[in-house]
Amino acid sequence: MIGIKIKYMRLQQGLSITQLAKKANISKSYLSYLEKNPATNPSLQIVSKIAAALDTSPNYFIDETKEEVKEENNQEWINVLIDGLEDGMTKEDFKEFQKYIEFLKYRKTH
């Protein structure tokens, strides 16, 4: 899951793997490996370097979802968002997407 979150944050900030690796002072190949192997658990030192480079807390990457179902759903949503960012989705598009999701949640409960 950590690798997916790293990729999501990297793409959201418009950084290439090379740029983030340089900014975090880690190897490009290791960063690429983390993104492609989401089950990999890097050291806290590596997570801290990446978090600092992305202006976020290490907790963003290491907090676990309490329920397996939620984790799977989160991973699916993150993948959808990553695909959207790679396809040129803007912040405005993302905000509209969030509104749509809220609407769907509301519809399910009412």
N, C-alpha and C positions, 0 to 999 in steps of 0.2 A: 504494500500500500504506500510505503514511503516514496518509492520511485514514481508512482503516479502523481502524488502530490507535488513532488519536485518538478516534474515535467509540466504540470498544470501551472504552477507559480512561474516557472521560467517562461512559458509561452505567454502567459498573461502579461508579463513585463516586457515582452518582445525581445528576449535574449536567446541567442543561439547556445548550443551546448558549449562551444568554445568560449564564448563570452562569460558564461556563468562559471565554467571551470577556472578560468583565469581570475575572475572576481573572487571566487571562493578559495583559490590557491589549492586546487585539487586537480588530478589528472583528468583530461577530457575522456579518456577511455573508461575510467572508473565511473565518472558521472553518467556516461552513456550506458554502462552496465547497470547502474542503479535504476535508471529510467526504464530499461528493457526487462528488468527482473524485479518486479514490485515486491516479491516476497523476501528480498535481500534486506538484511538489517545492518546498516552501516554503524560504525562506532558513533558514540555521542559527540566526539570531537569533529567528525566529518559532518554530522547533522548540524552541529553548531556553526561550522564554517559556511555551509550552504544556506542555513537560515539567515545568518548575518548578511551574506551576499544578496539575499532576496528581501532584506528588510522585514523579516518576520521572526517569530519565536521558534526555537527548536520544538516546543510543545506542539506546534501546528503539525509537525511531521510525525511525532511519536505518540500522540494521544490516540488510544485505540477506541473504536466503537464498541459499545457494550454488547450488542447483539450481532450475530453473524449475518443475519438477513440485512440489517441496516448497512453493514460493511459492504456487502455485495452490491446493494443498491447505490451506495455512495460511489463505489468504484465504477459502476456503469455510468452514473451521472458525470463523474469526472472525465471518463473517456468520451462521452458525448460532448462535453464542453471543450475538451482538448481538440477534438475533431473540428468543432465550430471555429475555434481560434485559428487552427491551421488553415481553415477554409476562408478566413478573413472576417470572422465575426467581430463586430465592434463592441465597445462598452455599451452603447445604446441598444444594440441588438441583445446583448446579455441582459440588460435591465428589462427589456420587453419579455425575454425568455423567463426571467424570474417572475414577472407578473403572471405570465401564462401558467407557470407551475403553481403559483398560489391559487389561481383560479381552479385548476384541476384538483388541488387539495380540498378546496372549499366544496366543490361539486361532489367529491367522494363522501363528505361528511354531512351534506344537506340534501 
